[in-house]
């Protein structure tokens, strides 16, 4: 199948910022949890980075 079309949605910048702001606390809580810390360490290991030098 050639000529794949991309679905584009035009979202005003203000709405996009509000959406991001609503997701941020949940994402932050995940990375502060034990599961999130484990996930982050695994990600860094798989990508050849050290946990002590990578920002969380």
C-alpha positions as CSV (number, residue, x, y, z in Angstrom):
1,X,0.0,0.0,0.0
2,X,1.6,3.2,-1.1
3,X,0.7,6.8,-0.4
4,X,-0.1,6.5,3.2
5,X,-1.9,9.6,4.5
6,X,-1.2,11.1,7.9
7,X,-4.0,12.1,10.1
8,X,-3.4,15.6,11.2
9,X,-5.3,17.4,13.9
10,X,-4.9,21.1,14.4
11,X,-5.0,21.8,18.1
12,X,-4.6,25.4,19.3
13,X,-1.4,25.9,21.3
14,X,-3.4,26.9,24.4
15,X,-5.3,23.6,24.3
16,X,-2.2,21.6,23.7
17,X,-0.5,23.3,26.7
18,X,-3.5,22.5,28.9
19,X,-3.5,18.9,27.8
20,X,0.3,18.6,28.5
21,X,-0.3,20.2,31.9
22,X,-3.0,17.7,32.8
23,X,-0.7,14.7,31.9
24,X,2.4,16.1,33.7
25,X,1.5,15.3,37.3
26,X,0.6,11.7,36.4
27,X,3.9,11.2,34.5
28,X,5.9,12.8,37.3
29,X,4.2,10.5,39.9
30,X,5.0,7.4,37.7
31,X,8.7,8.2,37.5
32,X,8.8,8.8,41.3
33,X,7.2,5.4,42.0
34,X,9.3,2.2,42.4
35,X,7.9,0.9,39.1
36,X,8.9,4.1,37.3
37,X,12.4,4.1,38.8
38,X,12.8,0.5,37.7
39,X,11.5,1.3,34.2
40,X,13.9,4.3,34.0
41,X,17.0,2.3,35.0
42,X,16.1,-0.5,32.5
43,X,15.7,2.2,29.8
44,X,19.1,3.7,30.6
45,X,20.8,0.3,30.7
46,X,19.3,-0.6,27.3
47,X,20.5,2.7,25.8
48,X,24.0,2.6,27.2
49,X,23.6,5.4,29.7
50,X,24.5,5.5,33.4
51,X,21.7,6.2,35.9
52,X,23.8,8.6,37.9
53,X,24.5,10.9,34.9
54,X,21.0,10.9,33.3
55,X,18.4,13.4,34.4
56,X,15.1,12.1,35.6
